Structures are given as C-alpha cells and as structure tokens.
Amino acid sequence: MKKLSLILLLFVIAFLSSCKSGNDRGQLVGVSANKKFFPEKPFGMVLIPGGAFTMGKGDEDVAGSFSAPSRTVTVRPYYMDDTEITNSEYREFVFRVRDSILRTKLAILAEEADIGGGAPIEQNKGDISGISKYKFKEQDSTDNAYYKYMMDNYGSLGDINSPTEGRYLNWDVELVWNTNEFPDEYYAEAMDSLYIPMDEAMERKRRIDTKKLKYVYLAFDGVSAARNNASGKDFLKKVEVEIYPDTAVWVKDFNYSYNDPMHQDYFWHQAYNDYPVVGVTWNQAKAFCNFRSEKRNDFLAGKKKGTGREPSFRLPTEAEWEYAARGGLEYAKYPWGGPYTTTDRGCFLANFKPERGNYAADGALYTVEARSYNANDYGLYNMAGNVSEWTNTAYNPSSYYLGSTINPNVVDSDNQRKVIRGGSWKDVAYFLEVGTRDYEYGDSARSYIGFRTVQDYMGTKMTEKNK
C-alpha cells in the first residue's frame, strides 16, 4: 500500500512538472512574456497616430513649392509634447546638471579629506556630519553584486558623465545653499568652485558660472553603423554641451531696442514658468532629449518595470512635425484648418506679427504661455506662432525630391543648417503655414526659437482612414 502511494505521488509530481514546462505539446509557440505589454503615454504628451498625408506647399505658393513641393508621405505613430518645452521644464535640466557637478565635487573633496592626508572630518557621537555626508555611496555586495564585480574588475561602471568613475553619488542628502548654514570649509570650497570669481562679480552678487554647467553624454549613430556594417564603437562619440540657455538673445537679436527686462527675467522669474524656453541651440535641445530619456529609464530600471528602458525622447523629424501640425486635416493652410489667422469675430488664432510694427495686435508683445490659444485636432498647442521649433532634420532645398516617402528625414552631421518650423511671435503669417520651411544654424540661439520632443510609439496605431 505504501509502495502504491509513493508511485502515485511521483506520478502527480511528474504530471504537474509537465504542465509547467511541457504544455506546448512539442509545438513551436515562441517565448512568452511575463506579462502583457501596455504602452504608457508619457506625461504631457499626446499620441499622434501614424498615417499618410500630403506634405509640402500648395500650388498658390510658387516660390515655396520649389523647396517644398507637394508629395504624399507616410509616418509611423509617435507621442509628441502637447506644448513647447517650458522654462520650468528646462530649468529642471539645468538644476540636475548643476547639482550633479556640485555633488561630484563634494564627494571627491570628502574622499580626499578622509584618506588623502587632509584634516580629519569631524564626526560627533557616531553621526556623520560636515562634508562627509556627501561621500560616494557605498554599495553592499549583497544588494548589488554587479556593482561590486565591475568595480573590482574594471574600476568603474563606464560612466563618462563625471569623474566619479561610475561610483554612485549620494542624492539622499539635501544640498545647502544658504551660506550661513554651510557645514564646514570643505563645503564652502566646493560651492565656491561653482561660482564666478569674486573679482568678476557684479553688484556684489556672486552668480553661478553658467559655462561650467556642462552635460556630457554618449551619442550613437546607429544608422551610419548599420549602413557601413561597422563596429558600433566607431560611431559612438562623446558629446559635451554647455546647457544654460543664452538669455542675452533678447538683446542681441534686436539692435537699437530695449529688451533688458526679458534678458534679466524671462528664464528665471516664476512669472514666465509656463512660457516656452528660448535661447536654446539645436545641440542643447538634443542634450535635453538625452537627459529626459535617462531620467525616465533610470526610474524604470529602479522600479524593475519590464525591460527597464523605453524609446528615447528626441526632436521630431520635419515630416513628423508637419504631420502633427496639420492635426489630421488634409491641405490645411494652418493648424486650425482655415485660410485665415482670425476668427469670424476678429480674434487672432495664434501669436505672431499681424501688422507692420504692431507686435501686440494679437494681444501679446513677445511670447505667450505654452498652453495658449486653441489646440489643433491632435491636442497640440501653438503649432503655429509663439516660437519656431527645432526639428531633427538638416535643411536641404532638394530633400523633398530625394528623400524617402516613408518616415522621411535628412540627417547630415556636416550640414549645420537645421529645419525650424511653425513661425514665431516676431514672424509674419507666411511662416505660420504648416508647409512653410525655414532653417537656422544649429549652434545659434534665438529669442524666437524653442522646441518640443517626441517619443516613438511601440506597436501600430494608425488613423481611421488608413485602417
């Protein structure tokens, strides 16, 4: 009886095991995912469904049609910011870079003071005090075996963004900005290195040296690597960008004009928090995209959600920008569809220069808040007027003739002319038209150029008419 029970038990165990690992009955069923994938719409973005549209200028614009002839192109689905990137959002980028630089200096100073022969750092009753609170974070091998392995075998995690050699900065301790509360002289030394020299301070106010706010990241040209069938490392380059916007553009763009208040207050004052950031070059906009991507993916990796990575944020291609601006309307002259820049009651539909010398006829002298006027049918604000927007496309007058009709884009690192779209607060109505092309040099910053970002959609999401 006992022998029969044992045989029965073994049979049940074998049966249950076969249900777990052999329920495909020997058929090819593929690798199943742990859980079903559901795309998550990024905060502040709207989904632009993929589809085909007529890109370019209408027949009535003979001059414009030379560089932008009408043609049918198709774009894949993607998410797009519903507004331009604002001062508040870009300041988060600036603050993160500033704090990273300061915490790195503090960590290195704390390490030197502790083991480099300097004066010992005070500790009271076992509590960490002074600059030692900002030392590099120690990782327990039981919590992070990979970290320990990489440090023991390679000396770093390959982090190029700072001289930390991949060691983790301590972000748990708050930074102190009040000089009366600096914990010790080491902290004062680290803070002093971030500011302009005393002899260059104006009005007895020391300001952070914005030229020291540099963001460093790796850029990979995957398209060129694939086309050349070459090693990826040959197309991987280190990019270092000064990320502080040029606030002086409000003065430099307009000779013999008094725009000092905008120069002094536009980027920093809270009154302009929700206004589009300007004075940002194409390279700075690209760096912001990398920062936003890394912030999101670091969060996902910490939460261990899915693969820990999402498609990167990036600048839209010229075709993506025009497709989104049209809002699903074919042959529309403006994002709102009609051929006029005012309603039947005479209300302006965008922020631009409606009359010669009269910038304020539309209710605004300079820029307006990013969420102003009515959104187009895709839910996007200010796709015409307010600020022109950087795209990821290099400007070539012949690109419409030579480019692909599926996800067209011209990428040319040697061409510094980058396409800008949408027109701005200082432009006439012609530049607000969805088909109008314009460009600016990528290393230029202007008081009338901003940007918004996009992110690729995972899967297929087509418009109703294309289903």
DAFEN-V84191 format. One record per residue. N is the residue number from 0. RES is the residue in one letter. NEAR is the number of other ideal C-beta (glycine too) atoms within 12 Angstrom. D_LAST is the distance of its C-alpha to the last C-alpha in Angstrom with 2 decimals. Layout:
# DAFEN-V84191
n:N res:RES near:NEAR d_last:D_LAST
n:N res:RES near:NEAR d_last:D_LAST
This chain:
# DAFEN-V84191
n:0 res:M near:7 d_last:66.14
n:1 res:K near:8 d_last:65.28
n:2 res:K near:9 d_last:64.21
n:3 res:L near:10 d_last:61.88
n:4 res:S near:11 d_last:60.32
n:5 res:L near:12 d_last:59.75
n:6 res:I near:13 d_last:58.07
n:7 res:L near:14 d_last:55.83
n:8 res:L near:14 d_last:54.89
n:9 res:L near:14 d_last:54.02
n:10 res:F near:14 d_last:51.87
n:11 res:V near:14 d_last:49.88
n:12 res:I near:14 d_last:49.39
n:13 res:A near:15 d_last:48.22
n:14 res:F near:15 d_last:45.82
n:15 res:L near:14 d_last:44.28
n:16 res:S near:13 d_last:43.99
n:17 res:S near:15 d_last:42.21
n:18 res:C near:13 d_last:39.68
n:19 res:K near:11 d_last:38.84
n:20 res:S near:12 d_last:38.68
n:21 res:G near:14 d_last:38.40
n:22 res:N near:14 d_last:35.94
n:23 res:D near:14 d_last:33.59
n:24 res:R near:10 d_last:36.15
n:25 res:G near:9 d_last:36.23
n:26 res:Q near:8 d_last:32.56
n:27 res:L near:7 d_last:30.28
n:28 res:V near:10 d_last:28.13
n:29 res:G near:7 d_last:27.59
n:30 res:V near:7 d_last:28.82
n:31 res:S near:10 d_last:27.84
n:32 res:A near:10 d_last:27.40
n:33 res:N near:10 d_last:29.92
n:34 res:K near:9 d_last:27.38
n:35 res:K near:8 d_last:23.65
n:36 res:F near:14 d_last:22.01
n:37 res:F near:11 d_last:20.63
n:38 res:P near:21 d_last:19.73
n:39 res:E near:19 d_last:22.24
n:40 res:K near:22 d_last:21.58
n:41 res:P near:29 d_last:24.59
n:42 res:F near:18 d_last:27.07
n:43 res:G near:27 d_last:26.79
n:44 res:M near:32 d_last:23.29
n:45 res:V near:30 d_last:19.91
n:46 res:L near:29 d_last:16.46
n:47 res:I near:42 d_last:14.82
n:48 res:P near:32 d_last:11.05
n:49 res:G near:31 d_last:10.29
n:50 res:G near:34 d_last:9.17
n:51 res:A near:25 d_last:11.23
n:52 res:F near:35 d_last:14.13
n:53 res:T near:27 d_last:17.53
n:54 res:M near:42 d_last:20.06
n:55 res:G near:34 d_last:23.76
n:56 res:K near:27 d_last:26.38
n:57 res:G near:24 d_last:26.60
n:58 res:D near:15 d_last:29.13
n:59 res:E near:15 d_last:31.67
n:60 res:D near:21 d_last:32.25
n:61 res:V near:12 d_last:34.00
n:62 res:A near:16 d_last:35.48
n:63 res:G near:25 d_last:32.31
n:64 res:S near:22 d_last:30.32
n:65 res:F near:16 d_last:32.67
n:66 res:S near:26 d_last:31.29
n:67 res:A near:37 d_last:27.82
n:68 res:P near:27 d_last:26.71
n:69 res:S near:23 d_last:23.35
n:70 res:R near:25 d_last:20.74
n:71 res:T near:22 d_last:17.00
n:72 res:V near:31 d_last:16.13
n:73 res:T near:24 d_last:13.34
n:74 res:V near:37 d_last:14.09
n:75 res:R near:33 d_last:13.25
n:76 res:P near:31 d_last:13.15
n:77 res:Y near:41 d_last:16.71
n:78 res:Y near:38 d_last:19.14
n:79 res:M near:45 d_last:21.52
n:80 res:D near:43 d_last:24.84
n:81 res:D near:30 d_last:24.73
n:82 res:T near:37 d_last:28.16
n:83 res:E near:49 d_last:30.30
n:84 res:I near:41 d_last:32.36
n:85 res:T near:38 d_last:35.46
n:86 res:N near:35 d_last:39.14
n:87 res:S near:26 d_last:39.24
n:88 res:E near:33 d_last:36.43
n:89 res:Y near:43 d_last:37.98
n:90 res:R near:30 d_last:41.40
n:91 res:E near:21 d_last:40.21
n:92 res:F near:38 d_last:39.66
n:93 res:V near:35 d_last:43.13
n:94 res:F near:23 d_last:44.78
n:95 res:R near:29 d_last:43.33
n:96 res:V near:37 d_last:44.63
n:97 res:R near:28 d_last:47.96
n:98 res:D near:30 d_last:48.45
n:99 res:S near:34 d_last:47.57
n:100 res:I near:35 d_last:50.20
n:101 res:L near:36 d_last:52.79
n:102 res:R near:39 d_last:52.26
n:103 res:T near:34 d_last:52.59
n:104 res:K near:32 d_last:55.88
n:105 res:L near:42 d_last:57.12
n:106 res:A near:35 d_last:56.33
n:107 res:I near:30 d_last:58.10
n:108 res:L near:35 d_last:61.09
n:109 res:A near:36 d_last:61.33
n:110 res:E near:27 d_last:61.37
n:111 res:E near:23 d_last:64.03
n:112 res:A near:27 d_last:66.17
n:113 res:D near:24 d_last:66.01
n:114 res:I near:15 d_last:66.76
n:115 res:G near:14 d_last:67.63
n:116 res:G near:9 d_last:71.16
n:117 res:G near:19 d_last:70.47
n:118 res:A near:16 d_last:71.86
n:119 res:P near:18 d_last:70.63
n:120 res:I near:29 d_last:68.01
n:121 res:E near:20 d_last:69.39
n:122 res:Q near:16 d_last:68.42
n:123 res:N near:11 d_last:69.90
n:124 res:K near:7 d_last:70.38
n:125 res:G near:7 d_last:67.65
n:126 res:D near:11 d_last:65.00
n:127 res:I near:21 d_last:63.10
n:128 res:S near:21 d_last:63.88
n:129 res:G near:29 d_last:63.71
n:130 res:I near:39 d_last:61.44
n:131 res:S near:31 d_last:61.32
n:132 res:K near:30 d_last:58.58
n:133 res:Y near:39 d_last:56.23
n:134 res:K near:32 d_last:56.96
n:135 res:F near:32 d_last:54.21
n:136 res:K near:22 d_last:52.80
n:137 res:E near:17 d_last:54.33
n:138 res:Q near:21 d_last:52.01
n:139 res:D near:11 d_last:53.38
n:140 res:S near:14 d_last:52.75
n:141 res:T near:9 d_last:52.03
n:142 res:D near:12 d_last:49.17
n:143 res:N near:19 d_last:47.83
n:144 res:A near:13 d_last:49.12
n:145 res:Y near:17 d_last:46.75
n:146 res:Y near:24 d_last:48.21
n:147 res:K near:19 d_last:51.73
n:148 res:Y near:15 d_last:51.02
n:149 res:M near:21 d_last:49.51
n:150 res:M near:24 d_last:52.40
n:151 res:D near:14 d_last:55.01
n:152 res:N near:12 d_last:53.67
n:153 res:Y near:15 d_last:52.10
n:154 res:G near:14 d_last:53.53
n:155 res:S near:21 d_last:50.19
n:156 res:L near:23 d_last:46.48
n:157 res:G near:17 d_last:45.77
n:158 res:D near:26 d_last:45.08
n:159 res:I near:20 d_last:45.58
n:160 res:N near:32 d_last:45.00
n:161 res:S near:29 d_last:48.64
n:162 res:P near:20 d_last:51.98
n:163 res:T near:30 d_last:51.44
n:164 res:E near:22 d_last:50.81
n:165 res:G near:24 d_last:48.04
n:166 res:R near:30 d_last:50.20
n:167 res:Y near:30 d_last:48.68
n:168 res:L near:31 d_last:49.67
n:169 res:N near:28 d_last:50.83
n:170 res:W near:21 d_last:48.43
n:171 res:D near:13 d_last:50.00
n:172 res:V near:24 d_last:52.98
n:173 res:E near:16 d_last:52.57
n:174 res:L near:29 d_last:53.74
n:175 res:V near:23 d_last:56.71
n:176 res:W near:19 d_last:56.66
n:177 res:N near:12 d_last:59.82
n:178 res:T near:13 d_last:62.68
n:179 res:N near:8 d_last:65.10
n:180 res:E near:13 d_last:63.24
n:181 res:F near:20 d_last:62.90
n:182 res:P near:30 d_last:63.98
n:183 res:D near:27 d_last:66.13
n:184 res:E near:18 d_last:66.94
n:185 res:Y near:34 d_last:64.41
n:186 res:Y near:34 d_last:61.64
n:187 res:A near:24 d_last:63.15
n:188 res:E near:23 d_last:63.25
n:189 res:A near:31 d_last:59.56
n:190 res:M near:32 d_last:58.64
n:191 res:D near:23 d_last:60.96
n:192 res:S near:22 d_last:59.22
n:193 res:L near:30 d_last:56.00
n:194 res:Y near:28 d_last:57.70
n:195 res:I near:18 d_last:59.12
n:196 res:P near:14 d_last:62.87
n:197 res:M near:13 d_last:65.37
n:198 res:D near:9 d_last:66.84
n:199 res:E near:14 d_last:63.49
n:200 res:A near:15 d_last:62.79
n:201 res:M near:11 d_last:62.80
n:202 res:E near:8 d_last:64.22
n:203 res:R near:9 d_last:65.34
n:204 res:K near:11 d_last:61.78
n:205 res:R near:20 d_last:60.40
n:206 res:R near:21 d_last:56.71
n:207 res:I near:25 d_last:54.40
n:208 res:D near:22 d_last:54.28
n:209 res:T near:25 d_last:50.62
n:210 res:K near:18 d_last:50.99
n:211 res:K near:26 d_last:51.42
n:212 res:L near:31 d_last:48.01
n:213 res:K near:26 d_last:46.24
n:214 res:Y near:36 d_last:43.05
n:215 res:V near:27 d_last:42.93
n:216 res:Y near:29 d_last:39.96
n:217 res:L near:22 d_last:38.77
n:218 res:A near:26 d_last:36.08
n:219 res:F near:20 d_last:34.52
n:220 res:D near:21 d_last:33.12
n:221 res:G near:16 d_last:30.91
n:222 res:V near:18 d_last:29.40
n:223 res:S near:20 d_last:32.91
n:224 res:A near:18 d_last:34.06
n:225 res:A near:13 d_last:31.34
n:226 res:R near:11 d_last:31.95
n:227 res:N near:13 d_last:35.69
n:228 res:N near:10 d_last:35.54
n:229 res:A near:15 d_last:38.12
n:230 res:S near:12 d_last:39.29
n:231 res:G near:17 d_last:37.33
n:232 res:K near:12 d_last:40.57
n:233 res:D near:14 d_last:41.07
n:234 res:F near:20 d_last:38.05
n:235 res:L near:19 d_last:38.84
n:236 res:K near:18 d_last:40.77
n:237 res:K near:17 d_last:42.44
n:238 res:V near:25 d_last:41.52
n:239 res:E near:23 d_last:43.96
n:240 res:V near:32 d_last:43.13
n:241 res:E near:25 d_last:45.25
n:242 res:I near:40 d_last:42.76
n:243 res:Y near:33 d_last:44.74
n:244 res:P near:38 d_last:43.39
n:245 res:D near:28 d_last:45.79
n:246 res:T near:32 d_last:46.99
n:247 res:A near:23 d_last:49.35
n:248 res:V near:30 d_last:46.55
n:249 res:W near:32 d_last:47.33
n:250 res:V near:21 d_last:50.75
n:251 res:K near:18 d_last:50.04
n:252 res:D near:27 d_last:47.25
n:253 res:F near:20 d_last:49.54
n:254 res:N near:8 d_last:53.10
n:255 res:Y near:7 d_last:55.76
n:256 res:S near:18 d_last:53.60
n:257 res:Y near:12 d_last:54.28
n:258 res:N near:26 d_last:51.27
n:259 res:D near:14 d_last:53.27
n:260 res:P near:18 d_last:51.98
n:261 res:M near:32 d_last:48.39
n:262 res:H near:26 d_last:49.75
n:263 res:Q near:17 d_last:51.59
n:264 res:D near:19 d_last:49.24
n:265 res:Y near:35 d_last:45.60
n:266 res:F near:37 d_last:44.45
n:267 res:W near:27 d_last:46.80
n:268 res:H near:18 d_last:47.56
n:269 res:Q near:14 d_last:45.62
n:270 res:A near:15 d_last:45.28
n:271 res:Y near:28 d_last:42.64
n:272 res:N near:22 d_last:40.83
n:273 res:D near:27 d_last:37.51
n:274 res:Y near:39 d_last:37.77
n:275 res:P near:47 d_last:35.85
n:276 res:V near:47 d_last:37.85
n:277 res:V near:45 d_last:39.18
n:278 res:G near:39 d_last:41.62
n:279 res:V near:49 d_last:39.29
n:280 res:T near:33 d_last:38.93
n:281 res:W near:37 d_last:35.87
n:282 res:N near:32 d_last:37.59
n:283 res:Q near:40 d_last:38.21
n:284 res:A near:47 d_last:34.60
n:285 res:K near:33 d_last:33.66
n:286 res:A near:40 d_last:36.38
n:287 res:F near:43 d_last:35.05
n:288 res:C near:38 d_last:31.63
n:289 res:N near:33 d_last:33.56
n:290 res:F near:34 d_last:35.61
n:291 res:R near:38 d_last:32.67
n:292 res:S near:29 d_last:31.06
n:293 res:E near:28 d_last:34.41
n:294 res:K near:25 d_last:35.10
n:295 res:R near:28 d_last:31.92
n:296 res:N near:23 d_last:32.27
n:297 res:D near:20 d_last:35.97
n:298 res:F near:20 d_last:35.25
n:299 res:L near:20 d_last:32.78
n:300 res:A near:17 d_last:35.31
n:301 res:G near:14 d_last:38.02
n:302 res:K near:12 d_last:36.06
n:303 res:K near:11 d_last:35.09
n:304 res:K near:19 d_last:31.48
n:305 res:G near:20 d_last:29.30
n:306 res:T near:16 d_last:30.02
n:307 res:G near:14 d_last:31.60
n:308 res:R near:17 d_last:29.36
n:309 res:E near:29 d_last:26.14
n:310 res:P near:27 d_last:24.55
n:311 res:S near:29 d_last:27.01
n:312 res:F near:37 d_last:26.89
n:313 res:R near:32 d_last:27.11
n:314 res:L near:43 d_last:27.12
n:315 res:P near:42 d_last:23.88
n:316 res:T near:36 d_last:23.55
n:317 res:E near:43 d_last:24.09
n:318 res:A near:45 d_last:20.52
n:319 res:E near:44 d_last:19.24
n:320 res:W near:46 d_last:21.89
n:321 res:E near:43 d_last:21.08
n:322 res:Y near:45 d_last:17.32
n:323 res:A near:47 d_last:18.33
n:324 res:A near:45 d_last:21.17
n:325 res:R near:39 d_last:19.16
n:326 res:G near:32 d_last:17.37
n:327 res:G near:28 d_last:14.24
n:328 res:L near:27 d_last:16.71
n:329 res:E near:22 d_last:16.88
n:330 res:Y near:23 d_last:20.46
n:331 res:A near:30 d_last:21.94
n:332 res:K near:28 d_last:25.45
n:333 res:Y near:37 d_last:25.70
n:334 res:P near:39 d_last:23.46
n:335 res:W near:34 d_last:24.35
n:336 res:G near:22 d_last:23.18
n:337 res:G near:20 d_last:26.55
n:338 res:P near:18 d_last:29.04
n:339 res:Y near:21 d_last:31.83
n:340 res:T near:32 d_last:32.88
n:341 res:T near:22 d_last:34.43
n:342 res:T near:15 d_last:33.61
n:343 res:D near:8 d_last:35.40
n:344 res:R near:8 d_last:38.06
n:345 res:G near:13 d_last:38.69
n:346 res:C near:17 d_last:37.14
n:347 res:F near:33 d_last:35.78
n:348 res:L near:35 d_last:32.14
n:349 res:A near:45 d_last:32.82
n:350 res:N near:41 d_last:35.77
n:351 res:F near:41 d_last:37.11
n:352 res:K near:30 d_last:40.28
n:353 res:P near:30 d_last:40.24
n:354 res:E near:15 d_last:43.81
n:355 res:R near:8 d_last:46.32
n:356 res:G near:11 d_last:48.12
n:357 res:N near:16 d_last:46.66
n:358 res:Y near:28 d_last:44.19
n:359 res:A near:18 d_last:44.54
n:360 res:A near:22 d_last:43.59
n:361 res:D near:34 d_last:40.16
n:362 res:G near:24 d_last:41.91
n:363 res:A near:27 d_last:41.89
n:364 res:L near:21 d_last:44.24
n:365 res:Y near:35 d_last:42.43
n:366 res:T near:41 d_last:39.24
n:367 res:V near:31 d_last:37.97
n:368 res:E near:25 d_last:36.48
n:369 res:A near:37 d_last:33.07
n:370 res:R near:22 d_last:31.57
n:371 res:S near:29 d_last:32.80
n:372 res:Y near:32 d_last:31.52
n:373 res:N near:23 d_last:28.19
n:374 res:A near:25 d_last:25.04
n:375 res:N near:32 d_last:22.10
n:376 res:D near:22 d_last:18.84
n:377 res:Y near:32 d_last:17.84
n:378 res:G near:26 d_last:21.30
n:379 res:L near:42 d_last:23.08
n:380 res:Y near:39 d_last:26.72
n:381 res:N near:46 d_last:28.78
n:382 res:M near:50 d_last:26.29
n:383 res:A near:50 d_last:28.87
n:384 res:G near:48 d_last:32.54
n:385 res:N near:46 d_last:34.58
n:386 res:V near:51 d_last:34.39
n:387 res:S near:44 d_last:32.80
n:388 res:E near:51 d_last:30.76
n:389 res:W near:51 d_last:31.09
n:390 res:T near:45 d_last:28.20
n:391 res:N near:39 d_last:28.29
n:392 res:T near:36 d_last:28.42
n:393 res:A near:31 d_last:31.72
n:394 res:Y near:31 d_last:32.46
n:395 res:N near:25 d_last:32.87
n:396 res:P near:23 d_last:33.14
n:397 res:S near:15 d_last:31.72
n:398 res:S near:32 d_last:28.78
n:399 res:Y near:34 d_last:26.21
n:400 res:Y near:19 d_last:27.75
n:401 res:L near:16 d_last:28.03
n:402 res:G near:28 d_last:25.09
n:403 res:S near:20 d_last:21.95
n:404 res:T near:20 d_last:18.72
n:405 res:I near:18 d_last:16.82
n:406 res:N near:28 d_last:18.03
n:407 res:P near:34 d_last:21.20
n:408 res:N near:33 d_last:24.35
n:409 res:V near:31 d_last:28.06
n:410 res:V near:28 d_last:30.21
n:411 res:D near:22 d_last:33.91
n:412 res:S near:20 d_last:36.48
n:413 res:D near:10 d_last:39.23
n:414 res:N near:19 d_last:37.59
n:415 res:Q near:18 d_last:38.62
n:416 res:R near:26 d_last:36.79
n:417 res:K near:40 d_last:33.65
n:418 res:V near:45 d_last:31.06
n:419 res:I near:39 d_last:31.30
n:420 res:R near:49 d_last:28.99
n:421 res:G near:47 d_last:29.15
n:422 res:G near:38 d_last:32.82
n:423 res:S near:39 d_last:35.39
n:424 res:W near:43 d_last:38.07
n:425 res:K near:35 d_last:40.48
n:426 res:D near:31 d_last:38.21
n:427 res:V near:25 d_last:38.01
n:428 res:A near:27 d_last:34.89
n:429 res:Y near:25 d_last:33.87
n:430 res:F near:33 d_last:32.93
n:431 res:L near:41 d_last:30.67
n:432 res:E near:39 d_last:28.26
n:433 res:V near:45 d_last:24.90
n:434 res:G near:42 d_last:25.46
n:435 res:T near:36 d_last:29.08
n:436 res:R near:42 d_last:30.05
n:437 res:D near:35 d_last:33.14
n:438 res:Y near:31 d_last:34.73
n:439 res:E near:34 d_last:37.47
n:440 res:Y near:21 d_last:39.39
n:441 res:G near:33 d_last:38.14
n:442 res:D near:20 d_last:41.59
n:443 res:S near:28 d_last:42.00
n:444 res:A near:33 d_last:41.79
n:445 res:R near:39 d_last:41.50
n:446 res:S near:36 d_last:41.93
n:447 res:Y near:40 d_last:38.74
n:448 res:I near:46 d_last:36.29
n:449 res:G near:49 d_last:34.43
n:450 res:F near:50 d_last:31.15
n:451 res:R near:50 d_last:28.26
n:452 res:T near:44 d_last:26.57
n:453 res:V near:42 d_last:23.14
n:454 res:Q near:35 d_last:22.19
n:455 res:D near:30 d_last:19.49
n:456 res:Y near:27 d_last:16.93
n:457 res:M near:22 d_last:17.34
n:458 res:G near:16 d_last:14.19
n:459 res:T near:16 d_last:10.48
n:460 res:K near:23 d_last:9.17
n:461 res:M near:20 d_last:6.36
n:462 res:T near:26 d_last:6.53
n:463 res:E near:10 d_last:5.37
n:464 res:K near:13 d_last:5.71
n:465 res:N near:18 d_last:3.80
n:466 res:K near:10 d_last:0.00
